[in-house]
């Protein structure tokens, strides 16, 4: 998956930032990819990837999906705003 989702980096470089790797798979992957991430990293690391996400890690659709799917936001509630880049 590292080669497929981070084609511009070596796997060694990718795994220097495992949370970023997990977030990218959660944002761009399919069901089989999600299952593999859950098996290898666990649900807690998936939650951490969302809670500690940096700007650009998730698209809006994924942001909403994972907040509800991982129980970070209750049904009927709005997830928190997505992380944004700040320019000073």
C-alpha positions as CSV (number, residue, x, y, z in Angstrom):
1,X,0.0,0.0,0.0
2,X,2.9,2.4,0.7
3,X,3.9,2.2,-3.0
4,X,0.4,2.6,-4.2
5,X,-0.6,5.5,-2.1
6,X,2.8,7.3,-1.8
7,X,4.3,6.6,-5.2
8,X,6.7,9.6,-4.8
9,X,8.4,8.2,-1.6
10,X,10.2,5.1,-0.7
11,X,8.4,2.8,1.8
12,X,11.1,3.6,4.4
13,X,10.2,7.3,4.1
14,X,6.5,6.6,4.3
15,X,6.7,4.6,7.5
16,X,8.6,7.4,9.3
17,X,5.2,8.9,9.7
18,X,2.8,6.1,10.3
19,X,-0.1,8.3,11.3
20,X,0.1,10.1,8.0
21,X,0.1,6.7,6.2
22,X,-3.0,5.6,8.1
23,X,-4.8,8.8,7.3
24,X,-4.0,8.7,3.6
25,X,-5.3,5.1,3.3
26,X,-8.4,6.1,5.2
27,X,-8.9,9.1,2.9
28,X,-8.2,7.4,-0.5
29,X,-8.5,3.7,0.1
30,X,-11.3,1.2,-0.4
31,X,-12.9,-1.3,1.9
32,X,-10.1,-3.8,1.7
33,X,-7.6,-1.1,2.4
34,X,-9.5,0.0,5.5
35,X,-9.7,-3.6,6.7
36,X,-6.0,-4.0,6.3
37,X,-5.3,-0.8,8.2
38,X,-7.6,-1.9,11.0
39,X,-5.9,-5.3,11.2
40,X,-2.3,-3.9,11.2
41,X,-2.7,-0.6,13.1
42,X,-6.0,-1.1,15.1
43,X,-9.0,1.1,15.5
44,X,-7.3,3.3,18.2
45,X,-4.6,4.4,15.7
46,X,-7.3,5.1,13.1
47,X,-9.0,7.3,15.6
48,X,-5.7,9.0,16.4
49,X,-5.2,9.7,12.7
50,X,-8.5,11.5,12.6
51,X,-8.2,13.3,15.9
52,X,-4.7,14.5,15.3
53,X,-5.1,15.0,11.5
54,X,-3.1,17.8,10.0
55,X,-4.5,20.1,7.2
56,X,-4.9,18.3,3.9
57,X,-4.9,14.8,5.3
58,X,-8.6,14.2,4.7
59,X,-11.2,15.4,2.2
60,X,-14.5,16.5,3.6
61,X,-16.4,13.3,2.6
62,X,-13.8,11.2,4.4
63,X,-13.7,13.5,7.4
64,X,-17.4,13.1,8.0
65,X,-17.4,9.3,7.2
66,X,-14.6,8.5,9.7
67,X,-16.0,10.7,12.5
68,X,-19.3,8.8,12.3
69,X,-17.8,5.3,11.5
70,X,-15.3,5.5,14.4
71,X,-17.8,6.9,16.9
72,X,-16.0,10.2,17.2
73,X,-19.2,12.1,16.4
74,X,-22.7,10.9,17.4
75,X,-25.4,10.6,14.8
76,X,-27.2,13.9,14.3
77,X,-24.2,15.9,15.4
78,X,-21.8,17.7,13.2
79,X,-18.1,16.7,13.2
80,X,-15.6,19.3,14.3
81,X,-14.3,21.6,11.5
82,X,-11.6,20.1,9.4
83,X,-8.0,21.2,10.2
84,X,-7.0,24.3,8.2
85,X,-3.7,25.8,7.2
86,X,-3.0,29.1,8.9
87,X,-1.0,31.8,7.2
88,X,0.6,34.5,9.3
